[in-house]
Amino acid sequence: MSPTRAVAPVEVAPGVHFVEGPASNWTILAGDGTLTLVDAGYPADLDLVESSLRAVAPATGDGDARLTSVLVTHGHSDHIGTLSALRRRHGFEVFAAPAEVPNVTREQLHQVTVGDVLPHLYKPRFARWVLHAVRAGGLGDVAVADVAPLDLGASRTFSGHRVVPTAAVGHTPGHTVFALPDDDVLITGDALVTGHPTSRLDGVQMLHPIFHSDLAEAGRTYGRLVDRGARVVLPGHGPVLRR
Ligand SMILES: [Zn+2]
């Protein structure tokens, strides 16, 4: 979980590049001479996000491919942490579900608190994760201004890929998954993961109960996603799942 560990994008479908970051993941869609980022890591992942964008750009046949859009599954600091700094370097639009926009702009905050975590700190995995989260800027101000609401259920093309944003709530009030029907890819964010620094399990799983805004709703959403077919599943935490 070192914040400086190098990461390499893996092309899981043509023009769909998955990055397993130090403690959270992001995905880069490439096509039409542009890049679209889905989620964006902790604040300390800025150089890693930038280097992964640079690594993917030539794969489009256009080394100057510009980052034009960012899609956000949800507003937790390990998924939007680099966006303010990235925006000072690139001009792009940020999109989130209408119910998630206030969590991304930080007009509201739905995120695990220090009080939630304290009872678990005796566990080495939690202690290591907390240390990483704090060092990676997880407690800093990660508010993102000017977030455009997504039209849920409607297909829209980003960097040459048809994307269908779908409500998958419970982890946060507006958590969203992104289906790429032509690529047979499902980006699940934190509604379904395949690992987490606090978890001893490998494979498909829910995050620990303390991380969800509404645990019962998150459980129902998770059940639906487990049954939802896609050849490639890209979770917010843990490795790619191919089925
Ligand atoms: Zn989360």
Boltz pocket constraint, residues with backbone or C-beta under 6 A from the ligand:
constraints:
  - pocket:
      binder: B
      contacts: [[A, 74], [A, 76], [A, 171], [A, 190], [A, 211]]
      max_distance: 6.0
